[in-house]
Amino acid sequence: MADFEEQKIAAVPDEAPEEPEEAKAKLPDWVPEGCEVLADGEYDAIILGTGLKECVMSGLLSTMGMKVLHLDRYSYYGAECASLNLSNLYEKFKAGEPASYLGSNRDYNVDLIPKFIMASGKLTKMLLHTKVTRYLEFKSIDGSYVQQGGKVLKVPATPDEALRSSLMGMFEKRRFRNFLVYVNAYDEKDPSTWKDKNLQTMTMKQLYEAFGLVPATHEFISHAMCLEVTEEHMSLPALQTVKKLQCYCTSMQMYGKTPYIYPMYGLGGLPEGFSRLCAIHGGTFMLNRDVDEILFDELGAAWGVKCGNEVAKGTMVIGDPSYFPKEKVKSVGKVVRSICFLNHPIPNTNNAESAQIIIPGPQVGRKNDVFVCMMSDQQKVSAQGVYVAIVSTKVETANPATELNCGLALLGNILQRFDSVAECYAPVGDGLADRCFISSSFDGTSHFEDDCEDLLSLYKRVTGEELDMTIDASSVEADY
């Protein structure tokens, strides 16, 4: 008996080398040879990039009970639409060392992609729907302007301003008022408000003409209020443009100055807020972790991602176009942007600390509008006395830099300027077959309305359902 026990004890060391083989056998069968499991291994959704659209999706899906893994190649939130401090901004544009007169590095949160939020628009409703507003503080924008006849003119915010505005003559103002009364009263579900006008068949041009409005007023309303970026809407049914005007008017009534609000400390706070929501509901985040490969099965459907020698499995992969194979996306044009530091407000804006200026394309011989937005230390994006003005538009020529000249000319003296041209992409497919749900690149406008349409489309493709947008946006608090 003693001999048996001794043999048994002596045999234990010989079995020890076999443990790595046993551990290896415990890996799931979906893990490729030579790879390890990334994080928890299996997820309902793997999301690539911490841009706003991707972070909204991670927040929404996590609140639905989905297990989410969220990766980003950068070490900060926001991806290509991040808000950078001074040193990171100069580093990104390889502009050397920041000038000392710009002040402290920590005072800056400069948006790479400038956007204002419509107070009662789609993004506001998403913020309320998810309660992300609890993590953010908003400021109303001081003024909204439009260029007409070579002059920068304020978009009227009140009836009194409309009467004083030089945008229209005396009789045109009366027709403009009648038009707005009709639009505000119009209810798609109540034929009694239509006044014998079928907006599903009548074009926007015909609707303007029905109220006797002149072409200059058409342009001002469409571009500065409805936020149409080209003239294409003029020959389309008026209903969609009228809905945009209703949103503008409702947003204007909320704060009195402009229809726009903006998060304190820059737009980077938006993806961070949705990321926090996702983390609260169990989401896993990994920054500074690039994705080497999206993994596909024999039928061409995505089933996971590979990062180095680590692999994670998911029922779907969601992300911005930069993470996906080239055959999954298509180019839809380019956007040129110029970030400028000023030591004064933009001239002809009544010394506004924040403002938007829309230059309708036809005013400067273009198809697409040019957008100018300005923020300051009022929004905690720069040091006191420094203003951040960003000019952007969709590229139409082989010389993008010159396409911003009409907007740059409005700024006055520019202390520092950072130029960029970005290729824009959209998904080739809807993602239902290959399980790759891809967002579109941000456009060249200075508002989120069209980008939110893409986000709503992405949500429906992923979940099969429409996102509830019936919530009342008036509960968002913004400082005047």
N, C-alpha and C positions, 0 to 999 in steps of 0.2 A: 504493500500500500504506500509506504514511504517513497519507494522508487518511482511510483506512478506520479505522485505529487511533485517530486523534483523534476521529472520530465515535463510535466505540464507547465511549471513555472519557467523552465528553461526555454520552452517553445514560444513564449510570449514575445520576446524581442524579435524573433524571426518573422512574426506577423506584422510588425510595425511598418515596414516599408510599403505594405500594400494599402495603407490608409489613403494616400493621395489618389490612387486608382478608384477607391470607393467614393471619395469626395467628388471626383470627376464624374462618376456615374450618376451623381445626384443632380447634375445640371439638366434643365429641361431639354427635351429632344429638339426644340426649335433653335437652340443655340449652336451656331456654326462651330466647327472644330477649331480649336485654338483661341476661342473667344470666351469672355466672361459675361455675366449678367450685369446690366447697367441698372443701378438703383434697385427698385423693387421688382424689376423684370417685366411684368405684364401690366398693361394699362388699357383703358377704354379709348383714350385719345392721346396722341403724342403731338405736341404743338411746337413749331420751330420758329424762333424769332419773337422778341418781346415788343414788337411794334404795337400800336394801339389796337388794331383790328385783332391781332392774335391774342392780346391780353384780354380784350372784351370776350373773345370766344372762350378762353380758359376760365374766366370768371363765371360766365353763363353756364358752361358745361359742368363745372364743379358744383354749382348750386343745384344742378339737376341730379347730383349723386354720382357723376362719372368720375373715374379715377384718372387723373391728368398728370402727364409728365411734360414739363415745359423747359425747352433748351434754347440758349442763345449763344452765338459765337462771340458776342461782345461781353465786356465786364460790367456793363451798365444797362439799365432798362431803357426801352424806347427804340432800339435798333436804329434804323435810318431816320426815324422821327424823334430822336432823343433831344433833350435840352442839356447843353454842355456848359460847363464853367469856362472861364476865360482861357486857362492853360490848355484844356482839352480841345477847345475850339481852334486855337492857334496850331496845336499839334495836328489836328485833323487836316487843316488846310496848308500845313507845312509853311506857316507864315512867320517862323522865328519866335522871338520872345515878345510877350505882350508889352505895349508901351506903358510906362509907369503912370502916365496921366489918366489911364483908364480905371485906376483904383484897384481895389482888392479882388482877388480871384473868386472868393466865395460869394461876392455880390452878383455874380452872373449866372443866368440860366437861359442860354440863348437857343431858341428853337432852330433845328436844322430845316424843318418843314413848317412854315408859319401857317397857323389856322386860328380863326375865331369860331366861337360856338354860338349858333342861333339860340336865343334864350328859350324858345318853345319848340326847338327843332328836334330832330331825331336823336342826336347824341345826348341831348339833355334828358330825353325820355329814357334812354338806355342807362344813364347815370342814376336816375331815380328808380328805375325798374330794379336795379341791382343794389340800390342804397349805397353806392360808391361815393355819393355826395358827402357822406359823413366823414370821409378822409380828405376832402378838398375844400378850399376856400376860393370864391370867385369874385371878380371885379368886373363891373360893367365898363364897356369901352366908351370913351368920351364922345367920339364923333364919327359919322359915316359920310363920306364925300364921293362925288362923281366928277369926272372931267367932262366938260361940255364947252365946245367952242374955244378950246385952249385955256379955259379957266377951271380952277378947282372950286366946286360949289358944294355946300352942305346939303345932304339929303334931309328934307324937312322931317322933324321928329314930332311936331305938334301942328295943329291947325293954324296957329298964329305964325309959326315959322313958314308954313306953306304960303301964307298970304304975302309974306315979306320976301320970299325966295325969288331970285332972278332966273331960276330954272325955266319959269313959264311966264307968259304974259297974263294980264288980268282976266281975260275971258277964258284962256286956257286953264287957269286955276279953277274956275267954276266947273269946267268940264271934267277936270282931274278929280275934283271933289265928288262929282256925281258918279264917276267911274268907281272910286273907292267905296262909296256908299253901297253900290251894287255888289261889288266883290265881297265886302264884309257881310252882307246879308245873304249871299248865295249859299245854298245848301244843296249838295248833290242829291240828297234823298227827298227834298221837298220841291216839287215842280212849281209851286206858287212863287218861289224865289227866283225862278229862271228868267221871268219877264220875256217869254217867247224867244229865248235864246238857248239853243242846244249847244252847250260847250263841248259836247263830245264829237260834234261835226263842224261847228264854226271854228275857223282858225283864229289864232291870236291876233293876227293882222286885221281880220274882219271884226273882231270884238273891239279893238281900239278904234277902228273907223266908225263903228256903230255909235260910239260916244263922241265922235267928232274930234278925237285927239290927233295932234299933228305928229309927223315922224320923229321929231326931236324928243317928244314926250314918250313915244313908244320906246325909244332907245333908253331913256332915263329909267323908266319903270322896269323894263325887262332886265336891264343889266345891273342897276343899282339896288333894286328892290326884289325882283324875282330871282336874281342871281343866275340868269341865263348867261352862258359864256360865249355863245355865238348867235347868229341870226336864224339858225335852223328852226327854232321853235315857232317862228312867225308863220310858217306854212303848215304847222301841225295843229291838231285839235287843242283848243284853248284851255281845257279843263286842268291839265297838269300844271301849266304856268299859273293859272288862277289859284290853285292850291298853294303854290310856292309864295304867291303874293299874300295870301291869307296868313300863312305862317310868319311871314315878315311883319305884317301888321300886328298880329297877336304878340310877337316878340317885342315889338316896339312899345306896345302898351304896358309891358311889364316893368320897364325901368325908365322910360321917358327920354333917354339920351339917344341910344341906338338900340338895335335889336340884338347886339352881340355881347357876350360875356366871355371871360378868359380866366383860367385858373391861375391863382397866385403861384409864383415860382416856376412858371413855364408849363408847357404842355407835357413835359416828362412826368408830371404828377398823375396824368390820366392813366397810362399803362401801369404805373406803380400801384395806383388805387385798385385796379382790376386784378393785379397780381396778388395784392394783399387779400382780396376777396377769395381768390382761388386757394391761396395757402391756408386760409381759415377753414376751408372746406376740404382740406387734405391734399391739395395739389403739391407736387414736387417740382421745385425750380432749380435749374443748374445754369448759372451764367459762366461766361468764358469757356464754354464747352461747344466746340464746333461739331458738325455732323459730317462725317466722311462719306456716308452712303445711305440712301433710302433703300430698304430691302423689299423686293417684290417676289411674289410666288409665281408658279408656272403659268398662271392665268393673267399675270400682269397687274395684280392687285397689291398695293403696299401692305406689308404686315409688320414692319418695324424699321428701326434705324440703327446704324453702326457708328460708334464714336471710338476711334482707335481700335482696341481689341474688345470693347464692351458693346453689348447689344441689348436693346429693349424692344419688346413686342407690343403692338397696339392694333386695335381694330380699325383705326384710321390715322392718317397723318395730315395735320393742318399746318399751314405756314405761309410765309411770304414767298414771292417767286424766286428769291435768290437761293433758296435751299433745295430747289427741285431740278431734275434734269432738264436740259434745254428744250427737249421735245415736248415737255409738259406745259410750256409757256410760250407766249408770242409777244413781240414788241408792239406797243400801241403808241409810239412816239416818244418824245423827250420833253423834259421840263427844265427850264433855265431859272436859276435863283441867284440873287445877290443879297448877302447879308451886310448891312452897312451900320457903322457906328457914327452917330451924330452928337454934337454938343449943343443941340437946340431942337425944339419941336419942328416938324415939317412946316414950312411957310404956308400961309393961307389956310391954316386949320385952326385959327383962333387960339393958338398956343395950347392945343390939346396935348395932354400927356399920353394919350393913346388914340389911335385913329385907323380907319381903313379908307383907302382911296381906290375906286374902281375906274379904270380907263377903258371904256367900251372899245372893242376892236375897230369898229368903223370910224371912230374918231381919229385914229392914227393909221389908217390904211391897213388894218389887220383883220384876220378872221376871228382870232381869239382875243379875249380881254387880257389886259395887263393889271395885276393886283399889287397894291402897296399896303403894307400894314406896319404899324409902329407901336412899340411898347416902351416902357421906361421903368424907373425904380418904383413907380406907382404899382406895377405888377410884380415887383421883386425879381426882375430879369436882368437888371444892370445897376451899376453904381449911380448914385445921385448925380444928376447933371449929364448923364450919358443916355442917349436914346438909341434903341435898336430898330432900324427900319429894314424891312425885307421886301424886295421886289421880285415878282415871279410871273411866269407865263408859260404857255405851251409853245414849244419851238416850231417855227414855220419855215425857217430859212437855213442855209448852210453856215450862217454866221450868228449863232445864238446870242453872243454877248451884246450885239447891237440891238437886239430886240427888246432889251430892257431900257434903252436910252430914254424913252419917253417917260418912264417912271423914275429913273435916276435923276432926271432933270428937275423933278419936283422937290428933291430932298435938300437942296442947298449944299453947304460945305460938308463933305464926307471925310471923317477922320480915318476910317479903316474900312476896307471892303473885301469880302470873301465871295468869290464866284464859284458856281458849280453847275454842271449840266448832268442830269440824271436820266438814264434810259428807263422808260416805264413799261411794265409788263402786265399781262392779264393771262389767266389760265386758258388753255386750249379747250379743255373739257369741263364738265360740271363736277367731276370727282366721284360720281356714283359707281362707275365701273372699276376705276383703278384705286379708289379709296384715298386719293390725293386731293384734298380740299384746299385750294390755293386762293389767296386774296389777290386783289389787283394793287398795283403801286399807287401811292398817293398822287392826286392830280396837282395842277398848277394853280388852283384857286386859293383864296385866303379864308375859306370857310369849309366846314365838314359835310355839307349837305349831300353832295354827290358821292363822297367817300362812304357816308352812312348807307347809301343805297347798296353799295357793294358789300358792306358788312351785313346788312339784312339779307341779301342774297346768299352770302356765305352761311349764315345761320340756318336758313331754310334748307340749303343743300345738305348740311351736316345733320340736322335734326328731323327734316321732313315737315317742319311746322313753321308758321309765321311767328315772329317775336311779337308779343303783346305790346303795342305802341299806343294804347288808349289812355295811358296814365296822364294825369294833369301835370304839366310842366311848371305851373305857377308856384310850386312849393320850393323851387330852388332859390336860395338866398344869395344875392350878389350885392356887394358894397357899391354905393354910387360914387 
